[in-house]
């Protein structure tokens, strides 16, 4: 893990600590041990970061699900068997949706997470194009430090835009 990632994690943990009641004993033990080296770990870190900063973010799950239609029955001889089958139900979500859907300072932001050599699929590229056509923000994040840097720059650019209109 790079020093920038360590610094970003330290910043996230400080934000988490600030959101825990100061009267609670052993407050540090309630701070999550973030592991942003996996997609799920990075997803949790970013969603929490947004929440701690007063923004909104939610993880999006586009995978289908397995439905177990099996059951155990006993035949007339007393033997038990499993009958039925397991089936896969396709997702009802939009294929290629980003990993996190967020609202930052009132603006729609879609956040796609890519760890190590992971690359965008064709569906994800199409989804990105549709978000950008609608003037939404789509960003690909690979590390917690990449997130921290992008987030800081994005919020700064929004404050500059707001100052132009006041």
VEXDREN-2710 file (C-alpha; in Angstrom, 1 decimal):
% VEXDREN-2710
k/r/px/py/pz
1/UNK/0.0/0.0/0.0
2/UNK/1.4/3.4/-1.0
3/UNK/2.0/6.2/1.4
4/UNK/-0.8/8.2/-0.2
5/UNK/-3.2/5.3/0.4
6/UNK/-2.1/5.1/4.0
7/UNK/-2.7/8.9/4.4
8/UNK/-6.1/8.6/2.8
9/UNK/-7.1/5.8/5.1
10/UNK/-5.9/7.8/8.1
11/UNK/-8.1/10.7/6.9
12/UNK/-11.1/8.3/6.5
13/UNK/-10.6/6.9/10.0
14/UNK/-10.4/10.4/11.4
15/UNK/-13.7/11.3/9.7
16/UNK/-15.2/8.1/11.2
17/UNK/-14.0/9.0/14.6
18/UNK/-15.5/12.5/14.3
19/UNK/-18.9/10.9/13.6
20/UNK/-18.8/8.8/16.9
21/UNK/-20.2/10.4/20.0
22/UNK/-17.3/11.9/22.1
23/UNK/-18.9/10.5/25.3
24/UNK/-18.7/6.9/24.1
25/UNK/-15.9/5.0/25.9
26/UNK/-13.2/3.3/23.6
27/UNK/-14.5/5.2/20.6
28/UNK/-11.6/4.0/18.4
29/UNK/-12.9/0.4/18.7
30/UNK/-16.0/1.4/16.8
31/UNK/-14.1/2.6/13.7
32/UNK/-14.2/0.1/10.9
33/UNK/-10.9/-1.5/9.8
34/UNK/-11.0/-0.6/6.2
35/UNK/-9.3/-2.8/3.6
36/UNK/-9.5/-0.9/0.3
37/UNK/-7.4/-3.4/-1.6
38/UNK/-10.5/-5.3/-2.8
39/UNK/-13.5/-3.9/-4.7
40/UNK/-15.8/-4.5/-1.7
41/UNK/-13.4/-2.9/0.7
42/UNK/-12.9/0.1/-1.5
43/UNK/-16.7/0.3/-2.0
44/UNK/-17.3/0.4/1.7
45/UNK/-14.6/3.0/2.3
46/UNK/-16.0/5.4/-0.4
47/UNK/-19.6/5.0/0.8
48/UNK/-18.6/5.7/4.4
49/UNK/-16.4/8.6/3.3
50/UNK/-19.4/10.2/1.5
51/UNK/-21.7/9.6/4.5
52/UNK/-19.1/11.1/7.0
53/UNK/-18.8/14.2/4.8
54/UNK/-22.6/14.8/4.7
55/UNK/-23.1/13.4/1.1
56/UNK/-25.1/10.5/-0.1
57/UNK/-23.8/7.3/-1.6
58/UNK/-25.1/3.8/-2.0
59/UNK/-23.6/0.6/-3.4
60/UNK/-25.2/-0.9/-6.5
61/UNK/-25.4/-4.6/-7.0
62/UNK/-26.1/-5.6/-10.6
63/UNK/-25.6/-9.4/-10.3
64/UNK/-28.5/-11.8/-10.5
65/UNK/-29.3/-14.3/-7.8
66/UNK/-29.5/-18.0/-7.3
67/UNK/-32.9/-19.3/-6.3
68/UNK/-32.9/-22.7/-4.5
69/UNK/-36.1/-24.6/-5.4
70/UNK/-34.8/-27.9/-3.8
71/UNK/-36.4/-29.7/-0.9
72/UNK/-35.7/-32.8/1.1
73/UNK/-38.4/-35.5/0.9
74/UNK/-38.8/-38.9/2.4
75/UNK/-40.1/-41.7/0.1
76/UNK/-42.3/-44.6/1.2
77/UNK/-39.3/-46.7/2.0
78/UNK/-37.9/-44.1/4.5
79/UNK/-35.1/-42.9/2.2
80/UNK/-34.5/-39.2/2.0
81/UNK/-33.9/-37.6/-1.4
82/UNK/-33.4/-34.0/-2.6
83/UNK/-35.8/-33.0/-5.4
84/UNK/-36.1/-29.8/-7.3
85/UNK/-33.5/-27.6/-8.9
86/UNK/-31.5/-24.5/-8.4
87/UNK/-32.0/-21.7/-11.0
88/UNK/-30.3/-18.4/-11.8
89/UNK/-32.5/-15.3/-12.1
90/UNK/-31.0/-12.5/-14.2
91/UNK/-30.8/-9.1/-12.7
92/UNK/-33.4/-6.4/-13.2
93/UNK/-30.8/-3.7/-12.9
94/UNK/-29.3/-1.8/-15.9
95/UNK/-26.4/-3.8/-17.2
96/UNK/-23.1/-2.0/-16.7
97/UNK/-24.3/0.2/-13.8
98/UNK/-21.5/1.8/-11.8
99/UNK/-20.6/0.3/-8.4
100/UNK/-21.7/3.3/-6.4
101/UNK/-24.4/5.9/-7.1
102/UNK/-23.9/9.1/-5.2
103/UNK/-25.2/12.6/-4.8
104/UNK/-22.4/15.1/-4.0
105/UNK/-23.4/18.6/-3.4
106/UNK/-26.7/18.0/-5.2
107/UNK/-25.1/16.5/-8.3
108/UNK/-25.4/12.9/-9.6
109/UNK/-22.1/11.0/-9.5
110/UNK/-21.6/7.4/-10.7
111/UNK/-18.4/5.8/-9.3
112/UNK/-17.0/2.7/-11.0
113/UNK/-14.3/0.7/-9.0
114/UNK/-11.5/-1.1/-10.8
115/UNK/-8.9/-3.0/-8.7
116/UNK/-5.5/-4.1/-10.2
117/UNK/-5.9/-5.1/-13.8
118/UNK/-9.7/-5.0/-13.9
119/UNK/-11.1/-3.2/-17.0
120/UNK/-14.4/-1.8/-18.0
121/UNK/-16.8/-4.1/-19.9
122/UNK/-18.6/-3.1/-23.1
123/UNK/-21.8/-2.6/-21.0
124/UNK/-20.0/-0.4/-18.5
125/UNK/-18.6/1.8/-21.3
126/UNK/-22.1/2.2/-22.7
127/UNK/-23.4/3.1/-19.3
128/UNK/-20.6/5.7/-18.8
129/UNK/-21.5/7.2/-22.2
130/UNK/-25.2/7.4/-21.3
131/UNK/-24.4/9.1/-17.9
132/UNK/-22.1/11.6/-19.6
133/UNK/-24.6/12.3/-22.4
134/UNK/-27.1/13.3/-19.6
135/UNK/-24.4/15.7/-18.2
136/UNK/-23.9/13.4/-15.1
137/UNK/-20.5/12.7/-13.6
138/UNK/-18.9/9.3/-14.1
139/UNK/-15.5/8.5/-12.5
140/UNK/-13.4/5.4/-12.4
141/UNK/-11.5/4.9/-9.1
142/UNK/-8.7/2.4/-8.5
143/UNK/-7.4/3.3/-5.1
144/UNK/-8.4/5.0/-1.9
145/UNK/-5.8/7.8/-2.5
146/UNK/-7.2/8.2/-6.1
147/UNK/-10.6/8.6/-4.5
148/UNK/-9.4/11.2/-2.0
149/UNK/-7.6/13.2/-4.7
150/UNK/-10.6/13.1/-7.1
151/UNK/-13.1/14.0/-4.3
152/UNK/-11.0/17.0/-3.2
153/UNK/-10.6/18.3/-6.7
154/UNK/-14.3/17.7/-7.5
155/UNK/-15.6/19.6/-4.4
156/UNK/-13.1/22.4/-5.1
157/UNK/-14.3/22.7/-8.7
158/UNK/-17.9/22.9/-7.5
159/UNK/-17.2/25.7/-5.0
160/UNK/-15.4/27.7/-7.8
161/UNK/-18.5/27.2/-10.0
162/UNK/-20.8/28.4/-7.2
163/UNK/-18.7/31.5/-6.6
164/UNK/-19.1/32.5/-10.2
165/UNK/-22.9/32.8/-9.7
166/UNK/-22.9/34.7/-6.5
END
